[in-house]
């Protein structure tokens, strides 16, 4: 979204301000600025709500889990699926 909205400068400034705010003895005012950047960029819950953004479900992981569940035969344990092989008397 930041790329689509052309917010490269805002993202860069947020990163710079965050680095400064994490330093020992940084000012409360600087920390407030960082919080404002987080809100405006949708990096906080409040910012996501204000921007009306939602995190989409991971559809790829859901499909992968469905395929894995479909491959496993129902009602059989791992032990039941093991086969003994005749090694020919090694």
SELUMMAR-360436 format. One record per atom (N, C-alpha, C, O): chain; atom name; x, y, z. Coordinates in pm, whole numbers, plus 50000, padded with zeros to 5 digits. Layout:
  mol  atom      u      v      w
    A    CA      X      Y      Z
...
This chain:
  mol  atom      u      v      w
    A     N  50082  49881  50000
    A    CA  50000  50000  50000
    A     C  50086  50126  50000
    A     O  50052  50225  49936
    A     N  50197  50121  50072
    A    CA  50282  50240  50077
    A     C  50334  50275  49937
    A     O  50341  50392  49900
    A     N  50370  50171  49862
    A    CA  50417  50195  49726
    A     C  50305  50250  49640
    A     O  50324  50345  49564
    A     N  50188  50190  49652
    A    CA  50073  50235  49573
    A     C  50036  50379  49606
    A     O  49994  50455  49518
    A     N  50052  50417  49732
    A    CA  50018  50554  49775
    A     C  50135  50651  49761
    A     O  50121  50770  49791
    A     N  50250  50602  49717
    A    CA  50367  50688  49699
    A     C  50423  50741  49830
    A     O  50461  50858  49838
    A     N  50428  50658  49932
    A    CA  50472  50701  50065
    A     C  50616  50661  50096
    A     O  50648  50633  50211
    A     N  50701  50658  49995
    A    CA  50841  50619  50017
    A     C  50908  50711  50117
    A     O  50978  50664  50207
    A     N  50887  50840  50102
    A    CA  50951  50938  50190
    A     C  50904  50919  50334
    A     O  50985  50924  50427
    A     N  50773  50899  50354
    A    CA  50718  50882  50488
    A     C  50774  50756  50555
    A     O  50804  50757  50675
    A     N  50787  50649  50478
    A    CA  50842  50525  50533
    A     C  50988  50547  50573
    A     O  51030  50504  50680
    A     N  51064  50613  50488
    A    CA  51205  50641  50518
    A     C  51218  50728  50643
    A     O  51303  50702  50728
    A     N  51135  50830  50653
    A    CA  51141  50917  50771
    A     C  51102  50842  50897
    A     O  51159  50864  51004
    A     N  51005  50753  50886
    A    CA  50963  50673  51001
    A     C  51079  50588  51050
    A     O  51104  50579  51171
    A     N  51150  50524  50959
    A    CA  51264  50439  50995
    A     C  51373  50523  51061
    A     O  51432  50482  51162
    A     N  51401  50640  51004
    A    CA  51504  50726  51063
    A     C  51466  50772  51203
    A     O  51548  50768  51295
    A     N  51342  50815  51219
    A    CA  51296  50862  51350
    A     C  51293  50748  51452
    A     O  51326  50769  51569
    A     N  51254  50629  51408
    A    CA  51252  50514  51498
    A     C  51393  50483  51547
    A     O  51413  50455  51666
    A     N  51491  50487  51457
    A    CA  51630  50461  51496
    A     C  51675  50563  51600
    A     O  51744  50527  51697
    A     N  51638  50688  51582
    A    CA  51676  50792  51679
    A     C  51601  50774  51811
    A     O  51658  50793  51918
    A     N  51472  50736  51803
    A    CA  51391  50721  51924
    A     C  51436  50602  52008
    A     O  51412  50600  52129
    A     N  51500  50504  51947
    A    CA  51547  50387  52021
    A     C  51678  50411  52094
    A     O  51722  50327  52173
    A     N  51741  50524  52069
    A    CA  51867  50556  52136
    A     C  51842  50590  52283
    A     O  51736  50642  52317
    A     N  51939  50562  52369
    A    CA  51924  50600  52510
    A     C  51902  50751  52522
    A     O  51960  50830  52447
    A     N  51820  50789  52615
    A    CA  51790  50929  52645
    A     C  51722  51002  52529
    A     O  51736  51124  52517
    A     N  51648  50930  52444
    A    CA  51575  51000  52339
    A     C  51457  51075  52402
    A     O  51408  51037  52508
    A     N  51413  51179  52336
    A    CA  51308  51262  52394
    A     C  51170  51198  52376
    A     O  51147  51119  52285
    A     N  51081  51236  52465
    A    CA  50943  51189  52457
    A     C  50879  51244  52330
    A     O  50797  51176  52267
    A     N  50915  51365  52292
    A    CA  50858  51425  52171
    A     C  50894  51342  52047
    A     O  50811  51324  51958
    A     N  51016  51294  52041
    A    CA  51058  51211  51929
    A     C  50980  51080  51927
    A     O  50942  51032  51820
    A     N  50956  51023  52044
    A    CA  50878  50900  52052
    A     C  50733  50924  52009
    A     O  50671  50835  51950
    A     N  50681  51041  52037
    A    CA  50545  51076  51991
    A     C  50541  51086  51839
    A     O  50444  51043  51776
    A     N  50645  51142  51781
    A    CA  50652  51153  51634
    A     C  50652  51014  51571
    A     O  50584  50990  51471
    A     N  50728  50923  51629
    A    CA  50733  50786  51578
    A     C  50595  50722  51587
    A     O  50551  50655  51493
    A     N  50528  50741  51698
    A    CA  50393  50685  51714
    A     C  50299  50742  51607
    A     O  50214  50670  51555
    A     N  50313  50870  51576
    A    CA  50231  50931  51471
    A     C  50261  50871  51334
    A     O  50170  50847  51255
    A     N  50390  50847  51307
    A    CA  50426  50781  51182
    A     C  50365  50641  51175
    A     O  50311  50601  51072
    A     N  50373  50567  51285
    A    CA  50316  50433  51288
    A     C  50167  50438  51257
    A     O  50116  50357  51180
    A     N  50098  50533  51317
    A    CA  49954  50546  51291
    A     C  49927  50582  51145
    A     O  49839  50523  51083
    A     N  50001  50677  51092
    A    CA  49974  50722  50954
    A     C  50010  50615  50851
    A     O  49950  50609  50744
    A     N  50109  50529  50883
    A    CA  50150  50424  50789
    A     C  50077  50292  50812
    A     O  50104  50193  50743
    A     N  49985  50289  50907
    A    CA  49910  50167  50933
    A     C  49990  50060  51003
    A     O  49961  49941  50989
    A     N  50091  50100  51079
    A    CA  50175  50003  51151
    A     C  50126  49976  51292
    A     O  50181  49891  51362
    A     N  50024  50046  51333
    A    CA  49964  50023  51464
    A     C  49819  49980  51443
    A     O  49763  49996  51334
    A     N  49760  49926  51546
    A    CA  49619  49886  51537
    A     C  49532  50007  51504
    A     O  49444  50000  51418
    A     N  49558  50117  51573
    A    CA  49482  50240  51549
    A     C  49499  50287  51404
    A     O  49402  50329  51340
    A     N  49622  50280  51353
    A    CA  49647  50321  51216
    A     C  49579  50232  51115
    A     O  49527  50279  51014
    A     N  49577  50101  51141
    A    CA  49507  50009  51051
    A     C  49358  50038  51050
    A     O  49294  50036  50945
    A     N  49302  50065  51167
    A    CA  49160  50097  51175
    A     C  49129  50227  51100
    A     O  49031  50235  51026
    A     N  49212  50327  51119
    A    CA  49190  50456  51054
    A     C  49200  50445  50901
    A     O  49124  50508  50828
    A     N  49295  50365  50855
    A    CA  49312  50345  50711
    A     C  49214  50243  50653
    A     O  49205  50224  50532
    A     N  49140  50178  50743
    A    CA  49045  50072  50705
    A     C  49116  49956  50635
    A     O  49067  49901  50537
    A     N  49233  49922  50689
    A    CA  49311  49811  50636
    A     C  49285  49687  50718
    A     O  49260  49694  50838
    A     N  49291  49573  50651
    A    CA  49280  49444  50717
    A     C  49393  49356  50668
    A     O  49438  49369  50554
    A     N  49436  49267  50752
    A    CA  49537  49169  50711
    A     C  49462  49050  50654
    A     O  49379  48989  50721
    A     N  49492  49019  50530
    A    CA  49423  48910  50461
    A     C  49472  48775  50514
    A     O  49587  48763  50556
    A     N  49385  48676  50512
    A    CA  49429  48543  50554
    A     C  49531  48487  50455
    A     O  49533  48525  50338
    A     N  49615  48398  50503
    A    CA  49717  48335  50420
    A     C  49652  48221  50342
    A     O  49644  48107  50390
    A     N  49606  48252  50222
    A    CA  49533  48154  50142
    A     C  49622  48039  50097
    A     O  49574  47926  50086
    A     N  49748  48065  50070
    A    CA  49839  47960  50027
    A     C  49856  47856  50137
    A     O  49852  47736  50110
    A     N  49875  47901  50260
    A    CA  49891  47807  50372
    A     C  49764  47727  50394
    A     O  49769  47608  50426
    A     N  49649  47792  50377
    A    CA  49522  47721  50395
    A     C  49506  47612  50289
    A     O  49461  47501  50320
    A     N  49540  47641  50164
    A    CA  49530  47541  50057
    A     C  49627  47426  50081
    A     O  49594  47310  50059
    A     N  49748  47460  50127
    A    CA  49849  47358  50155
    A     C  49799  47265  50266
    A     O  49815  47144  50257
    A     N  49741  47321  50370
    A    CA  49689  47240  50481
    A     C  49575  47151  50435
    A     O  49564  47037  50479
    A     N  49492  47203  50346
    A    CA  49381  47123  50294
    A     C  49432  47006  50212
    A     O  49382  46895  50225
    A     N  49532  47030  50127
    A    CA  49590  46923  50046
    A     C  49656  46818  50134
    A     O  49641  46698  50108
    A     N  49728  46859  50236
    A    CA  49796  46766  50326
    A     C  49694  46680  50399
    A     O  49713  46559  50415
    A     N  49586  46741  50444
    A    CA  49482  46666  50515
    A     C  49412  46568  50422
    A     O  49372  46460  50465
    A     N  49398  46605  50295
    A    CA  49331  46517  50199
    A     C  49417  46396  50164
    A     O  49364  46289  50134
    A     N  49550  46410  50168
    A    CA  49640  46301  50134
    A     C  49645  46193  50242
    A     O  49660  46075  50211
    A     N  49632  46231  50367
    A    CA  49643  46137  50478
    A     C  49515  46055  50489
    A     O  49406  46111  50499
    A     N  49528  45922  50487
    A    CA  49408  45840  50501
    A     C  49349  45856  50641
    A     O  49421  45854  50741
    A     N  49220  45871  50646
    A    CA  49152  45894  50774
    A     C  49144  45765  50853
    A     O  49125  45657  50797
    A     N  49160  45776  50983
    A    CA  49141  45662  51072
    A     C  49260  45570  51085
    A     O  49254  45473  51160
    A     N  49369  45597  51015
    A    CA  49486  45510  51026
    A     C  49597  45585  51097
    A     O  49624  45702  51066
    A     N  49658  45519  51190
    A    CA  49768  45582  51263
    A     C  49897  45567  51184
    A     O  49903  45492  51086
    A     N  49998  45637  51227
    A    CA  50129  45629  51163
    A     C  50180  45485  51169
    A     O  50237  45436  51072
    A     N  50161  45420  51281
    A    CA  50207  45281  51298
    A     C  50137  45190  51197
    A     O  50201  45101  51141
    A     N  50006  45210  51174
    A    CA  49931  45126  51080
    A     C  49980  45143  50936
    A     O  49969  45052  50854
    A     N  50036  45262  50907
    A    CA  50081  45288  50770
    A     C  50222  45238  50743
    A     O  50265  45238  50627
    A     N  50295  45196  50844
    A    CA  50431  45144  50825
    A     C  50426  45005  50767
    A     O  50337  44926  50799
    A     N  50522  44975  50680
    A    CA  50529  44842  50620
    A     C  50663  44779  50659
    A     O  50766  44846  50660
    A     N  50659  44652  50690
    A    CA  50783  44579  50719
    A     C  50839  44527  50588
    A     O  50766  44471  50506
    A     N  50967  44546  50567
    A    CA  51034  44501  50445
    A     C  51126  44387  50480
    A     O  51190  44387  50585
    A     N  51133  44288  50390
    A    CA  51224  44178  50409
    A     C  51358  44221  50352
    A     O  51373  44243  50232
    A     N  51456  44234  50440
    A    CA  51588  44281  50399
    A     C  51673  44173  50334
    A     O  51786  44201  50294
    A     N  51624  44053  50323
    A    CA  51700  43947  50259
    A     C  51813  43893  50346
    A     O  51904  43829  50295
    A     N  51808  43919  50478
    A    CA  51908  43865  50569
    A     C  52044  43929  50548
    A     O  52137  43864  50501
    A     N  52056  44053  50583
    A    CA  52180  44126  50565
    A     C  52292  44070  50638
    A     O  52403  44123  50631
